[in-house]
Amino acid sequence: MTLPAYGTHGVGTPLVLLHAFPLSARMWQPQLAPLADVAILITPDQRGFGATPVGDAPPSLDTVADDLVELLDELGLEQAVFGGLSMGGYVAMALARRHPERIAGLLLADTKATVDTPAAKANRERIASAVLARDSVALLAEEKIEDGLLGPGTEPELTAQVREMIADASPAGVAWAQRAMAARPESLAALRALDVPAAVVVGEHDALTPLAEARLVAEALPDAELTVIPGVGHLSSLEAPESFNAAARALLRRV
């Protein structure tokens, strides 16, 4: 296990926010001040991103979930609410598979519980191999992956911020995460067994993990509320922070 680099902000119920690929905990800036009165926001950098090293373990989201248990132990917390967007959601679901007793509530945003298609797995390996061979993440800019992350009509300033965060990623971290995501199992059974308050959030125009996938997640969870945020894409917490934060507040009231 590796203790992730992390920040804390606010008072109240512990809420661990897990970032999307290929960003870092910086993406949660729009949540910090607005939620600081109701939650201790804990924002770790996952393996290979931000200030957390990728380490020597083979690629697996289970390993990232185990890192989070070490983080809870470091903070003296038996449980926390976990919120994950995209890859962060995959990590939260790995935690549900491996350590459900540590979860007090769950917020899954713009993510899915099903496995990758063979084509998606092949594309992940293509990207992993390419960034390692080049020792550069420039490929992510060349393929304009931010276009797939953001909804139509996104403000240029936000697009520029997302590009900057993507450019800060390391080749080793990008490759490790791609291979870890490609290997993830289905999580629907683990969600069905997780009897805690839950929220599922999805952007109306999310093409990567669309509404149909969000519905599968919400239907699997025994106690979930589904929120569809109009007009936004995959990075709903950045594109529509007020709506995202309202969903998080509603969940925290139920925990």
Secondary structure by P-SEA (a helix, b strand, c coil): cccccccccccccbbbbbbcccccccccccccccccccccbbbbbcccccccccccccccaaaaaaaaaaaaaaacccbbbbbbccaaaaaaaaaaacccccccbbbbcccccccccaaaaaaaaaaaaaaaaacccccccccccccccccccccaaaaaaaaaaaaaccaaaaaaaaaaaaaccccaaaaaaccccbbbbbbcccccccaaaaaaaaaaccbbbbbbbcccccccccccaaaaaaaaaaaaaac
